[in-house]
Amino acid sequence: MQPKKKNIFSMYRVLFLAVTLPLIVVLINVTNVSTRATSREIKNLAKNYMLSTVKQCGRNIDSAIFKGTDQTLSYDTLAAEAPAYTITDVPSSYLYIVDGHTAEMVGKAVENEAVKTLISQIKNGKHPEPDIIEYEFNGTLKYAAYWVGINEEYIAVITADESDVLSGISKITQNSMIVYASSVIFWIIIALFSARAICKPLQKTVDILANFAKGDFTADIKIHSILKETNQLIDAAINLKENMSNSISNVDKSSKNLLRDT
């Protein structure tokens, strides 16, 4: 008789893993994809908002210059107006104005290459159209939306750190993870009950058949399954018991009759 091979996986484990592993993989992939997509959308929204805001700022300043309003580009005037042109809940966001010819900032020195590039284009006779650019400053990735004013008298710039713009991503990701994890836990519980409902009747049937193999046909078969195939196996076990019991009974009767005749 060949030795029995030890089985590593039962059907219960296989069914459980077949459900839970794909769910976990899906959770990880969905989280990564949604985080990247959300991050991309927030970047685009922030950039569009910054560009729209700097355009509005530039139009207002151009209008004041065109009307000949005094002190339009003075530090005090711009300092009073600047808070209206920043991004809400982004601490690093602020507005600054650069002289379009001298590359000097009102109230602060120019320190980044982005503005210097615009000044260089102006000196070459170009009038850069409003746009938003990305640049690094002291190791920090920053966004800068700019507007070149009338007659290149000034450059209005609204800037913000990318890390501040995306700060809300962590909260969104956390909430998404909670929702996805809750869904996975729910389906794992469903998988546990489903696997148990499928495997328990099968295991009982296997145990009964094992007793049959040992010659024990006394088991009371009261098993039911949610699966048609398992119920067919149970019915087959019941029929086997009845047939074997009848065969044993017939053999016993024949033996008794044989002994009586002798």
C-alpha positions as CSV (number, residue, x, y, z in Angstrom):
1,M,0.0,0.0,0.0
2,Q,1.4,3.3,-1.0
3,P,1.9,5.9,1.7
4,K,-0.6,8.8,1.7
5,K,0.8,12.1,0.4
6,K,0.3,15.0,2.8
7,N,-1.9,17.7,1.3
8,I,-0.7,21.2,2.0
9,F,-3.9,23.0,0.9
10,S,-7.5,22.0,1.7
11,M,-10.4,23.2,-0.5
12,Y,-11.3,25.6,2.3
13,R,-7.9,27.3,2.1
14,V,-7.9,27.3,-1.7
15,L,-11.3,29.0,-1.9
16,F,-10.4,31.5,0.8
17,L,-7.1,32.4,-0.9
18,A,-8.8,32.5,-4.3
19,V,-11.1,35.2,-3.0
20,T,-8.9,37.2,-0.6
21,L,-5.7,37.5,-2.7
22,P,-7.3,39.0,-5.8
23,L,-9.2,41.4,-3.5
24,I,-5.9,42.5,-1.8
25,V,-4.2,43.0,-5.2
26,V,-7.2,45.0,-6.5
27,L,-7.1,47.1,-3.3
28,I,-3.4,48.0,-3.8
29,N,-3.8,48.7,-7.5
30,V,-7.0,50.8,-7.1
31,T,-5.3,52.8,-4.3
32,N,-2.2,53.5,-6.4
33,V,-4.2,54.3,-9.6
34,S,-6.7,56.5,-7.7
35,T,-3.9,58.3,-5.8
36,R,-2.0,59.1,-9.0
37,A,-5.2,60.2,-10.8
38,T,-6.3,62.4,-7.9
39,S,-2.8,63.9,-7.7
40,R,-2.9,64.6,-11.4
41,E,-6.3,66.2,-11.2
42,I,-5.4,68.3,-8.2
43,K,-2.2,69.5,-9.9
44,N,-4.2,70.5,-13.0
45,L,-6.9,72.3,-10.9
46,A,-4.3,74.2,-8.9
47,K,-2.4,75.2,-12.0
48,N,-5.5,76.3,-13.8
49,Y,-6.7,78.3,-10.8
50,M,-3.3,79.9,-10.4
51,L,-3.2,80.9,-14.1
52,S,-6.7,82.2,-13.9
53,T,-5.9,84.2,-10.8
54,V,-2.7,85.7,-12.2
55,K,-4.6,86.7,-15.3
56,Q,-7.2,88.5,-13.3
57,C,-4.5,90.2,-11.3
58,G,-2.7,91.3,-14.4
59,R,-5.8,92.6,-16.1
60,N,-6.6,94.7,-13.0
61,I,-3.1,96.1,-12.8
62,D,-3.1,96.9,-16.5
63,S,-6.4,98.6,-16.2
64,A,-5.2,100.8,-13.4
65,I,-2.0,101.6,-15.3
66,F,-4.0,102.4,-18.4
67,K,-6.2,104.7,-16.4
68,G,-3.2,106.4,-15.0
69,T,-3.9,105.5,-11.4
70,D,-1.1,106.7,-9.2
71,Q,0.9,104.2,-7.0
72,T,-0.5,101.2,-8.9
73,L,2.8,99.4,-8.6
74,S,3.9,100.7,-5.3
75,Y,4.8,98.3,-2.5
76,D,2.0,99.4,-0.2
77,T,-0.7,99.1,-2.9
78,L,0.5,95.6,-4.0
79,A,0.9,94.4,-0.4
80,A,-2.7,95.4,0.3
81,E,-3.9,93.6,-2.9
82,A,-1.7,90.5,-2.7
83,P,-3.8,88.4,-0.3
84,A,-6.7,88.4,-2.8
85,Y,-4.5,86.6,-5.4
86,T,-3.3,83.7,-3.3
87,I,-4.5,80.1,-3.2
88,T,-6.7,79.3,-0.2
89,D,-5.3,76.7,2.2
90,V,-1.9,76.7,0.5
91,P,0.6,78.4,2.9
92,S,3.4,78.8,0.4
93,S,1.2,80.6,-2.2
94,Y,1.9,84.3,-2.6
95,L,1.9,87.0,-5.3
96,Y,4.9,89.1,-6.2
97,I,5.6,91.7,-8.9
98,V,8.8,91.9,-10.8
99,D,9.9,94.9,-12.8
100,G,9.8,93.8,-16.4
101,H,13.0,95.7,-17.4
102,T,15.3,95.6,-14.4
103,A,14.4,92.2,-13.0
104,E,13.9,93.7,-9.6
105,M,11.0,92.6,-7.4
106,V,8.9,95.1,-5.5
107,G,9.9,94.6,-1.9
108,K,12.1,91.5,-2.5
109,A,15.0,90.4,-4.7
110,V,14.5,88.0,-7.6
111,E,16.1,84.6,-6.8
112,N,14.7,82.1,-9.3
113,E,15.6,81.2,-12.8
114,A,12.0,81.2,-14.0
115,V,11.6,85.0,-13.7
116,K,15.1,85.5,-15.1
117,T,14.1,83.5,-18.2
118,L,11.1,85.7,-18.7
119,I,13.2,88.9,-18.3
120,S,15.6,87.5,-20.9
121,Q,12.8,86.9,-23.4
122,I,11.5,90.5,-22.8
123,K,15.0,91.9,-23.4
124,N,15.0,89.9,-26.7
125,G,11.8,91.8,-27.8
126,K,9.3,89.1,-26.9
127,H,6.1,89.5,-24.9
128,P,5.6,86.1,-23.1
129,E,2.0,85.0,-23.0
130,P,0.4,84.1,-19.6
131,D,1.4,80.6,-18.6
132,I,2.4,78.4,-15.7
133,I,5.8,76.7,-15.2
134,E,7.5,74.4,-12.8
135,Y,10.9,75.0,-11.4
136,E,13.0,74.0,-8.4
137,F,14.1,76.5,-5.7
138,N,16.3,75.3,-2.9
139,G,15.4,71.7,-3.6
140,T,11.6,72.4,-3.6
141,L,9.5,71.9,-6.7
142,K,7.4,75.1,-7.2
143,Y,4.6,76.2,-9.6
144,A,4.7,79.7,-10.9
145,A,1.8,81.3,-12.9
146,Y,2.8,84.6,-14.6
147,W,1.4,87.5,-16.5
148,V,3.6,90.0,-18.3
149,G,2.0,93.5,-18.0
150,I,1.3,96.2,-20.5
151,N,4.5,97.4,-22.2
152,E,6.4,94.9,-20.2
153,E,6.4,97.3,-17.2
154,Y,6.0,94.4,-14.8
155,I,5.6,90.6,-14.4
156,A,3.0,89.4,-11.9
157,V,3.8,85.9,-10.5
158,I,1.7,83.7,-8.3
159,T,3.8,80.8,-6.9
160,A,3.2,77.8,-4.6
161,D,5.1,74.7,-3.5
162,E,3.9,71.5,-5.1
163,S,4.0,69.8,-1.7
164,D,1.5,72.3,-0.3
165,V,-0.7,71.9,-3.4
166,L,-0.8,68.1,-2.9
167,S,-1.1,68.2,0.9
168,G,-4.7,67.2,0.7
169,I,-3.8,64.0,-1.2
170,S,-2.8,62.2,2.0
171,K,-6.2,62.8,3.5
172,I,-8.0,61.7,0.4
173,T,-5.8,58.6,0.2
174,Q,-6.4,57.8,3.8
175,N,-10.2,58.0,3.3
176,S,-10.0,55.9,0.2
177,M,-7.9,53.3,2.0
178,I,-10.5,53.1,4.8
179,V,-13.3,52.6,2.2
180,Y,-11.4,50.0,0.2
181,A,-10.2,48.1,3.3
182,S,-13.7,48.0,4.7
183,S,-14.9,46.5,1.3
184,V,-12.1,43.9,1.4
185,I,-12.9,42.9,5.0
186,F,-16.6,42.6,4.1
187,W,-15.8,40.3,1.1
188,I,-13.3,38.3,3.2
189,I,-16.1,37.6,5.7
190,I,-18.4,36.6,2.9
191,A,-15.6,34.4,1.5
192,L,-15.2,32.7,4.9
193,F,-18.8,31.9,5.2
194,S,-19.1,30.8,1.6
195,A,-16.0,28.6,1.8
196,R,-17.3,27.0,5.0
197,A,-20.7,26.4,3.5
198,I,-19.1,24.7,0.5
199,C,-16.4,22.7,2.3
200,K,-18.1,21.5,5.5
201,P,-20.6,19.2,3.7
202,L,-17.8,17.9,1.5
203,Q,-15.6,17.1,4.5
204,K,-18.4,15.3,6.3
205,T,-19.1,13.3,3.1
206,V,-15.4,12.4,2.8
207,D,-15.3,11.2,6.5
208,I,-18.4,9.0,5.9
209,L,-16.8,7.5,2.8
210,A,-13.6,6.9,4.7
211,N,-15.7,4.9,7.3
212,F,-17.3,3.0,4.4
213,A,-13.8,2.0,3.2
214,K,-13.2,0.6,6.7
215,G,-16.4,-1.5,6.5
216,D,-18.4,0.8,8.8
217,F,-21.8,1.5,7.3
218,T,-23.6,2.6,10.4
219,A,-23.2,6.4,9.9
220,D,-26.4,8.4,9.8
221,I,-26.1,10.6,6.7
222,K,-27.8,13.9,7.4
223,I,-25.9,16.3,5.2
224,H,-27.1,19.1,2.9
225,S,-25.1,21.4,0.7
226,I,-25.8,24.6,-1.3
227,L,-24.1,23.0,-4.3
228,K,-25.9,20.7,-6.6
229,E,-22.8,18.6,-7.3
230,T,-22.1,18.1,-3.6
231,N,-25.7,17.0,-3.0
232,Q,-25.3,14.5,-5.8
233,L,-22.2,13.1,-4.0
234,I,-24.2,12.9,-0.8
235,D,-27.0,11.1,-2.5
236,A,-24.4,8.7,-4.0
237,A,-23.0,8.0,-0.5
238,I,-26.6,7.3,0.8
239,N,-27.2,4.9,-2.1
240,L,-23.9,3.2,-1.5
241,K,-24.7,2.8,2.2
242,E,-28.2,1.3,1.3
243,N,-26.8,-1.0,-1.3
244,M,-23.9,-2.2,0.9
245,S,-26.2,-2.6,3.8
246,N,-28.6,-4.7,1.7
247,S,-25.7,-6.7,0.3
248,I,-24.4,-7.4,3.8
249,S,-27.9,-8.3,5.0
250,N,-28.3,-10.7,2.0
251,V,-25.0,-12.3,2.7
252,D,-25.9,-12.7,6.3
253,K,-29.2,-14.3,5.5
254,S,-27.5,-16.6,3.0
255,S,-25.0,-17.7,5.5
256,K,-27.6,-18.4,8.1
257,N,-29.6,-20.4,5.6
258,L,-26.5,-22.4,4.6
259,L,-25.8,-23.2,8.2
260,R,-29.3,-24.3,8.8
261,D,-29.3,-26.6,5.8
262,T,-26.2,-28.3,6.9
